[in-house]
Amino acid sequence: MTDPRPSRSTARPAEAAPPSACSAHELTGWRRYLTTPLAISRIVLLLGLITLGSAASPTLHDRLRALAHLVPGAVPAAATTADLAVATVLIVVSRAVRRGKRRAWALCVVLVSLSMVFDLAKGLDVEEAAFAAFLLALLVLGRRHFTARPDPRSTGRVLTVLLAGPVVATLLGTLWLSVDRYGQAPGTTLGERFREAGHGLLGLPGPIRWTSERADDASAIALAVLGLAVLLVLLLALMMPADGPHPLTDEEDAQVRGLLARHGARDSLGYFATRRDRCLLALPTGRAAVSYRVLGTVSLAAGDPLGEPDCWPDAIAAWLEECESYGWSPAVLGAGEAAAEAYRRAGLDALEIGDEAVLDTAGFSLEGRAMRGVRQAVTRCQRAGLSATCARVRDLDDAQRREILDSAEAWREGAERGFSMALDRVADLGDPEAVVVCARDADGVLHGVLGLVPWGPDGLSLDLMRRRRDSANGIVELLVATLALEAGALGVRRVSLNFAVFRGVFARGDRVGAGPVLRLWCAVLRWASRYWQIESLYRSNAKYHPEWSPRFLCFRRATDLPRILTAALRAEGFLVLPSPSLRLPGARRPVTEGTSVDA
C-alpha cells in the first residue's frame, strides 16, 4: 500500500536562502557592476580628481622626512609633476573608457600603474596608491567589456597639433626664460634660451649655465610640464572622433537613389539621405539601409530606414552592431511611426517630438471660411504685383538655376541649417525631379523661393523656404498655395511641409479641460518661442489644415539624451563647434552643414 503521507522533500516548506548566500549574491552583483565601462569610467574620473588634489596639496612632513632617506631630493618634485600629468590624462580618457574603448582601457592600465608609483614617490601617499591599486584590479577584471574599436581620426587635426604644438611650446618656454632670468649666467643669449626651451620640453639639459641649482631644477620641471602639456593636447586630438567614417560616396549615392526609386514613397524624408555629409550602412543584399552621420560619440540616423520594411530589422541590427563596435550612442531623429516601432523592437526607446504637416493637394482650395487668412494673404501679394510659378529643376536653364542659388544664399540668415529634413544643395542638376516655386514681381525680380525634393512618384517634401527681407507680407502663403493648386499638372498628390516641434502640446494646451501639467508645458514652449520658431512654425502650417504625421526621437538610454541633443543641434546647424585643422594640399573641401528651412 502506498504511504499517504507526503515525502519529506515536498512536505518541508521552502526555506529562505541563508544570509551568507544572499551576501555572496549581492557581492557578485556589485562586482559585475563595478567592472562595467560606466562604473570604471566614473572611478577613473574620481581617481584623476583625487590625484590632482593630492598633487596640489602639501605633503605631510613626517612622510616627506621618511621619503628623503629613500630617494634623492629631486624625485618627489618630479613625481608630483608627473602625477599631475597622469591625473589630467585620466580625467580626459575617462570619457573613452565609458564607451568601452580597447585603447582607452590599455592606456588606463598603464596610467593607473604609474599613478601608484608616483603617489608613493612624491610623498608616500599610501591612500591614493591603494585606491589606484583597487582601480587597476577592476580594470583587469573588466577587460572583456572593453572591445570597442578606435574611432576614425581626423588626420588634419592630429598633424596640426603634432607640427604646431612643439613650436608653440618652445616659443612659450623661450618667452618665460626671457622674462624670468633668475639663476641664469650673465650674458645668456636669446638663442641659448630658445635651445634650452626646446631641450627642456624633452627633459634634456640645455646650453644655459645656471648659477643656482634651485633655479636649474625649477626650470627643468617647468619646461617638462610644458612638454607634457603638448603631449596631452596631442592625446586629445588622437582620441577626438573625426565625426564619421566618410561622406557619401558616388557608389553609396547610387544605392540610395536605387532604394528610393523602389521604396521612396514610404517616407517623406527619404530623399534627404542623398546629402553628401551622410554615411550609408546597407545590407549585402542591397534591400535595406540606414542613413546616418556620426557627430562626436553619437551615430545620428535620420528618418526611416531605406528599402523594404521587411528588411528594416536586419539593417537596424547591422547599424546598432557598428555603434556597439565603435562605442557610439545610437540615435534616430525624425523617425516615422512604423520605423519607431522597428527601432523599439531592436532595443531603442522612442519619444514623440512633434508632427510633420502633410498637405493633400487634391482637396486643397482657397475657398471657405477656414482658408480666409491664406486667401487674404495671397490676394494681398497679387495686388502688389507678385505671381508664382512652379517648375522641375530639369526644366530650368543655367541662368535660372544660378539666379535661384545666388538669391537663396543672399537671403539666408545665420549659419547653414538642416540635416534630417533639408538638402545641402539648391537647384542642383543632380536632383532633376526636385521642384522650385518662384515668386516674382511685374519686372521679373525674384522675391521668394520654395525648394522641394521628390517623395516617391507623386509627392514632394519641403526642403528650402527663402524670401527677400523687403518682400510683401504673405509671400510664403502665395508660394504654398500656388504649389498646391498647380500640383496636379506636376503629377503631385501630397506635399510634406515643415515639421512642428511638440505640436500636440499647442493643439491640446488651448482646449477646455487641459490639465495643469499640459498648460505649464505649453507656457514653457510659448516662452521658448520668443527665441526659436516653435509655436509660429506650428501656426504657419496649421492654417493650411494639413494632416499631421508624428515623428519620433529614438535612443537607447535616457542618460544619452544630453549628448544626442548636442549632436542633433550640431547636425541641424544650431550649434557650431570650432574645429581647427590643418588643410593639406589636395584635401577635399568640407561639406556644408545643410540648407536652411527658415520660414
N, C-alpha and C positions, 0 to 999 in steps of 0.2 A: 504493500500500500504506500502511496506517495505521502510524504510528510507534508501536512497543510501549512506548516509554519514557513514563513519566507526565509530565504537564505540570508546569511549574515551580510553578504555584500549588498543586498537590496534592502535589508531591514535597517541598516545603520544609516542615520541621516548624514547628508553631505556636511563635511566639516570645512571650516574656513581654512584657507592656506595659512600655515604657520607664519609668524611675524618675520622670521628670517627669510622665507621665500618672498614675501612682499618687499622686504628691503632689497633683496637681490634684484627683483624685477624693476624697482624704482631706480636702482643704481645702473642697471642696464639701459633704462630709458634715458637717464641723464648722460651716460657715456655716448649713446647713439646721437643725442642732440649736440653734445659738446664737440663731436668730431665732424659736424656738418660744416660746409663752407660759410654759412651765415654766422654760426656761433664762433668759429675760428676767426673770421674777419673782425668780429667785434672784439675778441680778445687781443688780436694783433693791434687793432687801433688803441685799445686800452694800454697795452704794453708800450706802444710808442709814446703815448701821452705821459705815462708814469716815468719812462726813461728821460723824456725831455725835462720833466720837473725835477728828477733826481740829478741830472747833469747840471741844471741851473742852480740847485741849492748847494750850500756849503757842506763839505764832508765833515763828519764827526771827528773831533781832534784825536780821540784815543785810537780810532781805526786808522787815521792818517799816520799817526806815530808808529803803529804796528806795521803798516804797509811800507814805511820808509826803511825798515830793516830788511825788507824782502826784495824790493825793486829799486832801480835808480830813480832819482828825484824827478826826471822829466817824464817818466812813464805815466803817472796819474794825470798830468795835464794833457798828454797826447791821447790817453784813453778817454778822457772826458770829451775831447773834440771829436774823436771817432764815434763815441756813443751818441753824441748829438746828431751826427750824420746818419747813423743807423736808425735812430728813433724817427727822424724825418722821413727816411725811405720807408720804414714800416707803416707810418701813417698814410703815405701815398699809395703803397702797394696793397693796403687793406681792401680797397675797392675791388681790385682784380682778384683778390683771394675770395671775396664774396661771390664772384662769378664762377668760381671753381677752376681757375686757370692753372694749367700744369706748371708753367714757368713761374708764376707768382708763388706757387707752393714751394718750388725748389729755391727760389730767391729767399723766401721767408725762413726756410730751414737754415740757410747759410747765415742770414742776418741775425736770427734769434740765437744761433750758436755763438756768433761773435759778440752779441749783446751780453751773454753770460760772462764771457771772458772780460769784456770792457767794464762791466759792472764791478767785478772783483778787482780789476786793476786800477780803477780810478778812486777807490775808497773802501774796498771790502764791503760793497753793498750787497750783502747776502740775501736780503729780502727780494730785491729786484732780480737777482740771479736765479733765485728759486722760482719766481714767477715765470721767468723766461724758460727755465727747465720744464715747468708744467706745460707751457705752450708748445715747446718742442715735442713733448710726448704726445700731445693732441695732434700735432701735425703728422707725426709718424702713424698714429692710429687711424687718422682720417685720410690717408693717402689715396684710397680708392675713389674718393669723391672728387678728386681734382683731375679731371680728364678733358677739360675744355681746351680747344686749340687756340693758338695766338690769333689775335685779330689781324686783318690786313693792315699794313702800316703805310703811313704817308712818308714816302721817300724824301720828298722835298722838305718836310718839317724836320726830319732827322738830320739831313745834310745841313740845313740851316744852323741847327744847334751845334753840330759837330764841327763845322767850319768857323762859325762866328763866335761860339761860346768861348773857346780858349783865347781868341783875340781880345774880346771884350774884357774877360777876366784879367788878362795880362795888363791891359791899359788901366783897369781899375787898381790893380796892385801897384803899378808904377805911380799912379796918382797918389795913392796912400803913402808910399815910400817917399814921395817928393814933399808931401805935406808934413808928415811926421818923421823928422830926421834924427830923432833921439837915438843915440848909440852908434850912428854911422860915422865912420872915419872921415876927417876933413878932406875935402877935395873929391868926394864921391860924385861921379858924373851921372847925367840923365840916362845915358846908355847903360851904365852899370846897374842902375835901378831897374831899367827895363828887363835886362837879362836876369837880375835877381828875382823879379816877379815871375818870369817865365819858368825859371828853375824851381821856385818855391811852390808853384802850382802842382808840380810833380813830386814835391817832398825832397828835392835835392838842394844842396848848398849852392849859393850863387857867388858872384865875384865881389860883393860888398864886404869890406873889412869892418867888423863890429868891435867897438871899444867896451861893450858890456855884454856879458853872457846872458843876462836877463833880457836885454833888447833883442839879441840874436834868437833866443827861444820864442819870444813873443812874435817876432816877425815870421819865423818858420811856421808857428801854429796858425797865425792869421792867414798866411798865403795857402797853407794846406787846406784850411776851411774853405777858402775861395775856390780851390781846385775841386773840393768835394761838392761845392755848390754847382759847378759846371757839370760834374758827373750826375748830380741829382736831376738837373734840368734835362740832360740827355736821357736819363732813365724815364722821365716823364714823357718825353717825346716818343721814346720807344714803346711805352705802354699805352699811349693815347691812340684809340682807334682812328682809322682813316675814313670813317663814315662810308662803309660799304665796300664790297669786293670790287665792283666796276660799274660804270654806267651801261646803259642798254646798248648792246652790240647790234650790228645790222642783222645778224642771224636771229637774235632774240626778237628784234623788231618784226621780222618776217613771221616768227612763230606767233607773236601776239596778234598780228593782223590776220593770220590764218584762223586762230581761235575766235577772233571777233567776227570774221566772215561767217563762221558756222554757228556761233552761240552768242553773238554780241547783243541780241535783242533782250537778253535776260537782265542786264544791269546797265543802268544809265551812266555809271561811272567807268564802265569797262574800257572805253577808248582812251581814258587818261593813263592807262598802262603803257601807252606809247611815249610817255615822257622820257626824255633822254637821261634823266637822273635816277631812273628806277632800275632795279635789277629784276630778273625773272628766274624763278625756280620752277622748271617744267618737268613733268613726269617723262620717263624714257619713251613712253608710248605717244607723247605729244597730245594727249586727250584733255589735260587739265594743267593749270599752272597757277602760281601765286606771284603777284607783282608786289614788290616791297622796296624799301630803302632803309639802310642802316644809318642811324644817327647816334653817335656815342655808343651806348651799350644797348640800344633799343633797335630791334628789327621791326620797322613800321610798315605793315601791309595796308593797302587802301582798297575800299570797295569789296566786291565779291571775288572769289577765285574765278579765274577764266576757264572756259571749257565746259565739259559735260558735268552736270551736277552729281551724277553717279560716281564720278572720279574725283570729286572735291575732297572726300576724306583722305584719299591717298596723297593728293597734293599738299593738303594741310599737314598731314603727318610728316612728309618729307621736309616741309618748311620748319616745323617745330623741331625736327631732329637736327637740322642745321643750326637753329637757335641754341639748342642744347649743346651742340658740339663746340660752339664759339662762346658760350656763356652769355648770349644775348637775351634780353627780355622781349618776348613776342608781344605784339600789339596790333590791332586792326582798327583803322579809322574809317568810319562810314560804311560799315557792312550792312547789307540788307537783311531782312528778317530771316530768309531762308539760309543765307550764309552765316548769320549769327548763330542759328541753331546748329549748323555744321561745326562751327568753331566751338560751340558749347559742348558738343559731343566729343570733341577732341581734347577737352580738359580746360578750356578757357571759360572765363566768366564774361557776361555781356551786360552792358549798361546803355540804355537808350539815351542818346544825347541830342536828339532833335528829329526833324522831319524834312523830307525833300518834297518840294512843291512840283507836282506833275500836272500839266495842262492838257486837257483833251481838246484838241483843235477842232474836231468835228462838231462839237456842241458849243463852240465859242461864238459869242455875239456881243456887240456893244449895246444892244437894246435892253430895255428893262431897268427897273429902279436899282437893282443890285449893282449894275455896272455904271451907275450915274457918274461916280467920281472918275473912273477911267475914261468914260466918254467925254466928259468936260475937259480933261487934260489933253486928249487927242484933238478936240476941236480947237482948243487954245493954241496948240502948236500949228495946226493947219492955218489958222487965221494969221499966224506970224510968218506964213510963207514956207513952212517946213513940210517936207514929204519924205517918205521912207520907201526903200526898195530892198528886195531880197535876192540873193544870188549865191550859187555854189562857187567855191573857191576856184574850181576848174574853169569856170566861165569868166573869170576876171583876167584882165590883161596885166602886164608887169607894172604899168603906171598906177593902175588902181590898187594893186596889192601893196605897192610901195607907199602910196598915199595913206592907206589904212594902217600899215605898220608904223609909219612915222607919226601919224596922228595919235594912235594908241599909246605910243611911247611918250609923246609930248604931254598927253593928258593924264598920265599915270602920276599918282600921288604917293610918295613914300617908296618903300622897298618893294621889289617884286614879290608877289604873293601867290600862293596856290601850290597844291600838291595832290590832294585827293580828288579835287573837283576842278582842276584847271590844267591847261597845257602849258608848255614852256616856249610856245611859238604862236605867231599870229599870221593868218592869211598865208600859210605855207603851202607850196605845191605838193608837199608830202602828204597833205590832208585834202585831196581833191573833192571829197564828198562833204566837207565842212561847209557851213552856211554862214554868210556875213549879211547882216542887216545894217544899212547905212541911212542916216537921216541927213538931208541936205536942204539948204535954203534955195531961194529962187535963182541965185547966182551960181549954184553948184558947189558952194562951200560946205565941207563936211562938218557936221555938228555933233554927231553921235554914232557909235558903232556897237553892235551886238555880234559876238562870235559864238558859234555853236558847233559842236562836234557830232558825228553820227552816233546814233543809238539804235543799232540794228538797221533793218531796211526801211523802217517807217517812223523813226524817232530822231529827236535832236536833244542834246544836253548842253545847257548854257556853260560857256567857257569864259567869255570876256564881256564886260559891260563898261564902256568908257564914254564920256561926253565932254564937250567943251565946258569950261567953268562959267562962261557967259551965255550958255545956251538957254533957250526958253524952258521955263518950268513945265514939266510934263513930257519931256522928250523920251524918257525911258518908257512911259506908257505908250507913246506913239510907236516906238520900235517893237515892243512886245505885241501890241495889237496888230500891227502890220504883219508881223511874222505869223501870228495865229490865223489871221484872215486869209493870208496867201499860202498857208501851209499845204492846202490841197493841191495846188499847182506844183509844189515841190515833192509831192508824194509823202508828206509828213502827217502822221496821225496823232502824235503825242510829243510834248516838249517838256523836258525837265528844267525847271527854273532854279532859283537859288535855294540853298539849304538854310533852314531856320533852326537855330540852336534853341533847345528847350521850348519848342513851340507849344507843346501841351500845357506848360505852366501858364503861359499867357492866355491860352484859349480857355482853360478851366479856372484860372485865378479870378476872372471877372464875373463868373457865374454866381447866381444866388446859391448860397449854401456852401461856398468854398470854405474849407477848414482853415484854422489859424496857421498851420504849418505851410499850407499851399499859398496863403496870402502873404506870409512872411517871405517865402521863397520868391514869389512874384515881385515883391517890393525890392528884394535884393537885386534881382535881374534888371528891374527898371532903373535902379541906381547905377548898375554897371553899364546900362545902355547909354549913359551920358558920355562914356568914354569909348565904347565899342558899339558897332552896329548889331545889336541883338534884337530889341523889340522893333526897331524901324525896319529891319530886314524881314521880320515876320509880317508886319503890316503891309509892306510893299508887295509881298507875294500873295497875301490873303485877299487883296482886293480883286484878284483875277478869279477867285473861287476855284482854286485847283483841288485836285485830290492830294492827300498827304500820305507819303510813304515813310515809315520810320527808318531811322538809321542808328546804328549801334557802335559803341566802342567796346572792343573785346580785349581782354587782358588776362594774365594768369593769376597774379596776386595783387591784392589791394595795395600792398606796400610798394609795388612797382609804379603806381599811378603818378607820383611826382615826376619820375624820370620820363614816363610816357607822355605826360602833359608837356614837359620841356621839349621832348623830341617832336611832338606834334606842332608846337608853336614854332620851332625851328623850321620844320618842313613847310609849313604854310607861310613862312616869311614874316611872322610877327615877332620873332626873336632872332636876332642876328649875332652870332658869336664871332669874335675876332679869331682869325686863323692865319697868322703869318707863316709863310712858307717860301722856300727858295724856288723860283721858277727856272727850270732848266731849259736850255735851248731845245726847241722842237717839242716841248711838253704841250699836251692838249690844254686848250683854254677851258677853265671850269664851266660847267653848265649853270645857267641862271637858276635861281630858286623857283621860278614859276611865273605865272601870269596873273595879274590882279583880276579880281572879280568884284571890283568896287561898284556899288550902285550909284 
